[in-house]
Amino acid sequence: MKDRRVLALVAGLALVAVSCGLDTVSDPTSTAIIGATTTTEASTSSTTDAVTASTTVPVSQVLVVDGTVLDKKGVGPQLCMFVRDSLPPQCEGLPVVGLNWRDVDWAETAGDTTWADARLIGRFKGGELVLTERPLDRVAPAREQPDYSTPCAEPEGGWIIRNDALATEDDFQRANEYAQRQPEFTGTWFDHLQQPKEFTPLAESSIANFSFTSNLDRHRSEIENLYGGPMCVSEGKRPLAELRDIQDRVFDAIFTPQAEAAGIFAGFGASGSADQFKGVVEVSVMYAGDDAQQWLDEQFGPGMVELHSFLQPYEGPTESEMKPLFPEQEALPVAVWVQGTTYDLRDVPTTAVLVDTSQPPVFLPSGVLAVDPERTLTYTHDDGESVVLGNEVGDFIVSADESRVAWTRVVEPAPPGITELNQATLPDGTITHVHTFQDFDIGEGPNGYARVVTYAGDNIVLATGDGAASAAAVWVLDLAVVIEAEGYGTTDARNSAGNRTVLWQGDGTSSVIVEVRPDGAVGPSGLTVRETIDWLVFQAPTFSPDGSLLALGGTDGEEGPPIVLLTDSAGNEVERSPIVEVTGRNPFVSQFVWQHDATLLVLVGSWSLELTVGDWPDVWGIYQCDLEDTGCHLQQEINFEPDGWNQVGLVRLP
């Protein structure tokens, strides 16, 4: 048999172009056309317009995609699942955060648009792809090609025209129209006998293939009476009409809340095709989780739908993994939580002691309190026994004597919001108090969001509001009420000294040491720190174990180094120590851990020297401040690629 080039054709469908240019698909596994039906690769295809993407993809999962990223002035970089082939190209895609075009030297620019084909690695968060690595050259994945060869055996006389009177293209169209009217019809395609040339009659260059699920002899006889060119009638896997019906129903299904709950995220475009050769409907979406295929099997039957994810799990090495997380490590009496993993720094090299927690854990003498990625708060005793305290946990705190734990649970996330406050005793985990916080009138109206800040005596200080408008409050457990602390806002205070803590005062330009009385009333208990001490910012106020000293972080000026400030219990300055070894820009104090009354460990973050849009603080270090020698010195750098706030924290060890 002669060598042949094979061309697939879906019967009765036309390739559609649009006025602005042909829409192509950035995903190389699909060739759908936006808003149209395509004949490519023997599949009927359809697509959807962009919609808002879900944000519930596991934030710890690193994803990779090979596609087109496009940046139109005023819009920002977007990952394109479909690209309109104009000049410049156009798309409405998934926003990309952290892209620096200086890292993409192969990018092209026309007018107000810059674009490139690239491999992107990052996390899918908040309807955005947040890059964790620099872009790489796009890798074209291998594609499985359907077998377009003719399944019939070659006739004794070869593939020749059987009837010259029925060998025109019009004759083929009549045969094709007959085939498509049959309920058993699965598809039509051409198998070229030779390289097609201009004006070469169809019957001389190609074998016409028709497939059906049954009644092959009858259909062969009917087609032979309509078309006299080389032809083959073979058995197909599933009627094309059935596949098209499933395809329509699949596209109705993948945009439902049930599909989203199953891990299907079809925002920013989705494509589908009825594959006549495999007898399945193929669907491509922006992201598909581990349970998504099983959900489609349950809805449409096993093997009926094949799901493809544009974003794929990334299993290769990252830049940060290729460099040590703790370069030039020295032993420190503390643990550090970095992007979900807790590391014990007391030994060299360090070891990971807890993996996959959504916030820093708390180590107690008898066990560990931790919130897992599913937001379940668990107390694990040293003997291995675990007690689940709460689900859907927002945040939690532990009392100074380590006998109580309090946490929040968002009951109603939509504004104005409702928050459930909880307290349990330790180590048994018995829940003693539950209170539903509805709202205060904050800003433009009621607001029921709250988070726990610190214990103050037997009461709990809360931060209420949504951040844009907020107020301090006190949960008085014995009275089962939440009382607004009028005139005060919450700082990021990390603890209290008895019933004293630190709050913002007035418009937030100064902070003050306050006393929280048993009835929930709040009043000054010391000097206003900002008015007493001439400096700019107050960060992470933390009392010493005996409550006699208060450590705060800040700067003397926007460009100056961070400063550790110590005051006495009234707010009078005792000592200030600049941290002169910090690199990066706009450094800030994130956290203090008192080792004892004379030694502090300080977590300091800053931005890299080259700031780009979407950057997060990525220069981190742990400093030790010896109060007797008056100085803070770098003890340990932390090397990792952040993709958001609150991804590093110090953890006190028992």
Salt bridges, closest charged atoms under 4 A:
ASP23 OD2 - ARG84 NH1 3.40
GLU41 OE2 - ARG143 NH2 2.34
ASP66 OD2 - ARG119 NH2 2.84
ASP103 OD1 - ARG134 NE 3.93
ASP112 OD2 - LYS72 NZ 2.96
ASP117 OD1 - ARG138 NH1 3.58
ASP171 OD1 - ARG174 NH2 2.30
GLU184 OE2 - ARG218 NH2 3.82
GLU184 OE1 - HIS219 NE2 3.25
ASP191 OD2 - ARG4 NH2 3.13
ASP217 OD1 - ARG220 NH1 2.95
GLU242 OE2 - ARG238 NE 3.80
ASP245 OD2 - ARG249 NE 3.17
GLU282 OE2 - LYS278 NZ 2.43
GLU282 OE2 - HIS308 NE2 3.88
GLU306 OE1 - LYS278 NZ 2.93
GLU306 OE1 - HIS308 NE2 3.94
GLU319 OE1 - ARG134 NH1 2.61
ASP344 OD2 - ARG346 NH2 2.81
GLU392 OE1 - ARG409 NH1 3.37
GLU420 OE1 - ARG409 NH2 3.20
ASP458 OD1 - ARG404 NH1 3.85
ASP556 OD1 - ARG576 NH1 2.99
GLU573 OE2 - ARG576 NE 2.92
GLU581 OE2 - HIS633 ND1 2.97
GLU610 OE1 - ARG102 NH2 3.90
ASP643 OD2 - ARG123 NH1 2.97
ASP643 OD1 - LYS125 NZ 3.76
